[in-house]
Amino acid sequence: MEFLTGLLRLLASILIAFAAGKLISKLKLPSILGWLIAGMIIGPHALNLLSNAVLESTWFSVAESILECTFGLMIGTELIWKQMKSAGSQILITTITESLGTFVVVSLVFGVIFWFTGTPLYLAFLFGGIALATAPAPSLSVVRDLKTSGPVTRTLIPMAALDDLVGALVFFLVIAFVSAHLSTSGIPVPMVLFLVFLPAIIGAVIGYITVKMLRHAKTPTSTLAVMLAMLLTSAGIGFIINSLLPTPVLNFMLIGMSFSTVFANMITEEQLKGIMEVMNPVIGFAMIVVILNLGAPLDYHLIFGAGIYTAVYILARAVGKYSGAYLGAAVTHCPPTVKKYLGFTLLPHSGVSLVFTGIAVSILEGPAPECASIIQGTIAAAAVINEIIAIFMAKKGFEWAGELHQAEQPQKVAVLNKTAKGHAV
């Protein structure tokens, strides 16, 4: 009976979050904001529809881990080696400078603050690790909706995948060292690093097997069946390994990310497009549940209480992103518009950052609950406030670069040329 009641509560919560996402999207904002806000409203600290009894149940934990694995598909399918290789050294260097620049600036700023307030300094590095994450969807939606074209657009699109890769690498390295520092079982750092990156190995192996199986899938239904079966297999292996460890440390999002990266690079673009058309509804469902799980436990008192930290975090991250992008573009002699305006398109932050926050909170809530509250409240507030500002600034960045509606120009020229040829005849 408890399971059935909890399942009904979860389904009702998903419907509410879905409706909230649709409402937010009408305001030209990402649906994820609606999901996050809905999670906070229906969570234990407000309406209590999605109660602690549901969030702390074993069945929900298992389901949420599987959906995190599914969520990772969204990132992995963007990491196409041929596209990244063709991007060139300019984009690679700029990605590294803007990512690491953000990590350094945010970590340094919070390091100074925490030094004077007596807060553990490792929390500053966690803030820096989370701040690396860029949500490419909002800026790329501006590219699509406003038909932008030019140097900034051409730089941003491949950076969307590279930025996620660098961000994940740095974040999981930070998590490994923090986990080792807080561990009461004395696990050495090399072992923690192995356990952190073990999900990538699991996902890669299962992803390779999946490619072989997909070659025999002839219909969308069989494709979906293979994908779901192999995702469950990946997650199942993760559950088994976690059960053998003193503390569960495997990240299921990374399993899904490496799983999809392998098969995305072993099949044709047309095949990948077909697979993702089938999987996109499943990924969309997974995203809603994952974000609900992040939003529901949030106490709005913590968000208001973390106001100063939130303001500092948003400002420090913006400085890091802009200055890092400017430095990389300047060093690699990118066009002036890329140097001046690329940083504005990199400010969107929700999505992966909220997943990173969930991972950080899960590491901290046992040994350092006060630090978990600080990071959870700060990033939750920043995810909402920053996203509104970031989308506006992304639009302005493309506008200042003179790239709005430029993708329409070649079509207009082609029509004019065709018309001119017709008159000539």
N, C-alpha and C positions, 0 to 999 in steps of 0.2 A: 504493500500500500504506500509506504514512504517513497519507494522508487517511482511509482506511477504519479503520485502527487508532485514529486520533484520534477519529473519529466514534463508534466503539464505546465508547471511554473516556468520551466526553461523555454518551452515552445511559445508560451504567451510572451515571455520576455523578448524572444527573437522577433516575434511579430511587431512588438512595440518598437524595438530598435530599428527594424526594417522601415517602418513608417516614419520614424524620426529621421532616418537617413534620407528618405525621399523628400521630406519637408525641408531639411537643410540644403539639399541639392537644388531646390527651387530658388534658394538665395545665392546660387553660384558658389557654394562652399562644398568641400568634400563630404561625402556621406558618412565618413568615419567619425566626424565630429558629432553627428546625430547619434551614432551608436554609442560613443563614449558618454555623451550627456544622458542618454536613455539609461545606460548602465548605472550611472550615479544616482539617477532618480528612483529606479526600481530596485536598487541594492539595499543591503541591510541597514544602512544609515539613513534611509529615507522611507520609501514605501514598503520595503522589505518583501517585494514580490519574489525577487531572486535572493533568497535568504542564505544565511550562513550554513544552514542544514544542507542546502543544495550545493553551495560552493565547496564545502568541505567533504562531501560524500565521495566515496571511492569511485563510483560509476561516472560521476562528472569529471573527476581527475583523469580517468582513463580516456573518456571521450574528448576532453579538452586537449590532451597530449596528441591524440590522433589528428585532431583538427589543426593543431600547431604544425604538425608534419605536413598537412595539406597546404597550410598557409605558406610554407616555405617554397612551394611550387612557383608562386608569383615572382619570387626573386631569382630562383635558379634558371628559369626559362629565359631570363634576360641576359644571362652570362654566356653569350655565344662567342666562342673563341675567334672565329673568322671576323666578326664585327669588331671585337676588341683589338685584334691584331691590326686591322685596317685603320683603326682610329689614330694610330701614330703616336709618337713620343710626346707631342704637344698635349694631347688629351690625357695621356697617362701621367705625365709630370704634374699637370694642373690638378688632376684628381688627387694625387698624393699630397700636394701642398695645401689644397683646401681642406682635406680631411685631417691631416696631421696638424695643420695650423689651427683648426678648430679644437682638436684635442689639447694642444699645448695651451692655447689661450684660456679655455674653460677650466682646465685643470689648474693652471696657475692662479687664476682669479679666485676660484673656490679654495685652493690651497692656502692662500693668504688669509681669506676669511676664516677658514676652519682653524688655522694656526692661532688666531687671536681669540676665537670662541671656544677653543678646547675640544672641537669636534674631531674625530679620527680623520687623519689626512687621506686614508685610502678612499674615503667617500668622494674626495675631489677628483680622483682618477676615474671613479665610476661615472661621475657627472660628465667628465671629458669623453669617456668611451661612448656614452649614450648620445652626446651632442654631435658626434660624427655623423650619425644617421641622417640621411636626406630622403624625404618622401618624393620620389620623382613624379608620381601620378598627378598632383595638382599642377605643376609646371608643364608637364607633357599634355595635360588637358587644355591648358592655355594655348600650347602649340597647335593642337588639333582644332580647337574651337575658333581661334582667331587667325588660323592659317598663317602662322609666322614662318619666316624663312630668312636665312642669313647666317653669318658666322657664329652668333650666339646660339642659335637654334641647332646648327650642325655640331657645335661643341657639346651642348647640353645632352643630346639624345644618347650618344654612347657613354657619356659620363654617368648616366642614370644607373647602368649596370655596374660599371667600375666602382662607383661610389659605395654601392651596397657591399661589394666584395671587400674593399679596404675597411669599411666601417665594421663589418662582421669580424674580420681578422683582428683588428685592434681591440674591439670590444671583448671578444672571447679570450684574448690574451690577458686583458685586465681582469676579467672574471676569474681566470685561472689563478692569477697571483693573489687576488683577494680571497678566493676560496682556500688557497693554501695558508694564507695568513690567519684566517678565522677558523681553520679546521682544528678540531680537538683530537682528531685521530692521528695527527702527525703525518699526513700524506705529503710526500715530497713534491716540489713544484713540477719536476719532469713528469711524474705520474699524473698530476692534475692536468697538465697540458695534454697528455695522451688521452685522458678521459674526456677533456673538452673537445678535442678534435676527432675522437673515435666516431662520433655521429657522422662526420663527413665520410669516413671510410665505409661505414655501414650503408649510408645512402648511395655512395658511388657503386658499390658492389651490386646492390639490389637494382640500381638504375641501369647498369649494364645488362643484367638479366632481363629487365623489363623490355629493353630494346629488342632483344631476341624474340620475346614473346609477342610484342606488338606487330612484328612482321607477319604474324599469322592471324591478326585481327582484321577482319574485312569490313566490319560495320561499326558505326558509332557506339552501339550497345556493347559489342565485344571489346572495343577499345576502352570504354568506361569501366567495364568489368575487370580488365587486366590492370588498369591504372589503380583502381581502388583496392584490388587484391594485393598488389605489390606494395602499395602504401601501407596497408594493414600489416603486411609481412615486415616491412621496415620498422614500423612502430612496435610490433610484437617483439622483435629482436631487442629493441631499445628497452622495453619493459623488463625483459629477462635479465639484461645486463644490469639495469638499475636495481633490480631485486637482489642482486648478488653483492652490491656495493653497500658500505656502511651508510652513505648518504647519496641519494639519487642526484646525479650531476649531469646526466646526458641531456643535451638540448635537442628537442624533437623538431624545432624549426630548422636547425642545421641539417638534420637527417633529410628532411624534405627538400631543402635547398640543394644539397649535393646530389640527391637522387635525381632531381629534375635537370640539374646542370649536365649530368652525364648523358641522359637520353636526348636532351635538347641539342647536344653537339654531335650526336651520332645519327640523326635522321635529317631529312630534307626540311627546308623552310615550310614547304606546303604541308608535309606530314605534321610538323610541329603546330602549325596553325590549326589544322583539323583536330588534333588532340586537345589543344587549349580551348577550342570552341566547345568541346564536349565537357572539359573540366572546369571551365570558368564559373558555371553556376555552383559547382561544389566548392570551389575556392572562395566564392563570394559568401556562401553560407559559413564556411570555416572562419573567414575574417570576422563576421558578425559575432560569432560565439567567442572567439579569442579576445576581441575588443570588449565585449560584455564582461568577460572574466576579469579584465583589467579595470574596467570602469566601476563595476558593482561594489568592490570592497572599498572604494575611495570615500573617505569621510570628508564632506564639504568643509568641515571645520579645519581640517588639515590644509586644504587648499587655501582658505583665507589666511590661515596662520603662516603659510609659506610664501606670502606675498612678496617680501623683499628678496628672498632667494629666487623666486620665479622671475622677477624683473631683472636681477643680475644675470641669471641663466640665459634669458632671451637675448639680452644685450651682448653678453660675452660671446655667445654662439654666433650672433650676427656679425660681430667684429671678426671672429675667427674665419667664418665662411667667406666673407667679402675680401679680407686681407689675404687669405690663403689663395683664393682664386686669382686675385690681382697679381700676386707674386708669381704664381705658376705661369700665368699668361704672359707676364712681362719677360720672364726668363726664357720662355720658348718663342718669343716674338710673335705672339698671336695678334690679330687685328685689334686696333684701339677699342672698338666696341666690346670685344670679348673681355679685355682688361677692365673696362669701366662697369660693365653691366652684367656679366655672367654671375657674379656673386649674388645678385638680387634674385636670380632664378633658383638658387640653391637653398633658400631659406625655409621652404616647407619641411615639416619635421615629424608630423604624426605618422602612424603606421608602424614601421619597423621600430621606431624609437619606443613606442608603447610596449612592444613585445620585449625589447631589451630591458625596459624598466621592470616588467614582470619577472624576468630572469634574475635581475639584480635584487629585487625584493625577496624572491624565494631564497636567495643566498644569505640575505641579511636578517630576515625576520626571526630566525632562531637565535643566533649569537648576538645580534645587534638590532633589536626591534626599533629603537629610537632612530637609527640611521635609515632603516627601511621606511619609516614614516616620513622622514625629511625628503628622501629621494622620490617616494611615491607621490606625495602632495605637490612637490615642485614640478615634476615632469608632467603630471596630470593637468595642472593649471597651464603650464607652458604649451602643452599640446593644443589646448583650446585657443588661448590668446595668440600664440605665435602663428597658428595656421591662418587666422583671419588676416593678420598683418602680412604674412608671407605671400599669400595669394595675390593680395593687392600689389605688393612690391614686385612680384614676378611679372605681373601684367605691365607695370611701369617700366621694368627693366627691358622688356621686349619693345615697349613703346619708345623709350629713350634711345634704344639701339636702332630704331627705324625699321623694325622687322615685322610689325603688325600687318597682316593681310598681304604680305609680299609673296606668299605661295600662290596667290591668284594671278600674279603678273605674267608668268610664263604662259598660262592658259589664255590670257587676254591677247598676248603678243601673237600666239599661234593662230588665234581666231582672226586677228587683223591681217596677218600674213596670208592666210587662206583666202580672206576676202579680197585682198589686193591682187593675188594671183588670178582670182576669178574675173576681176575687172580687166586685168591685162589681157586675158584670153578673149 
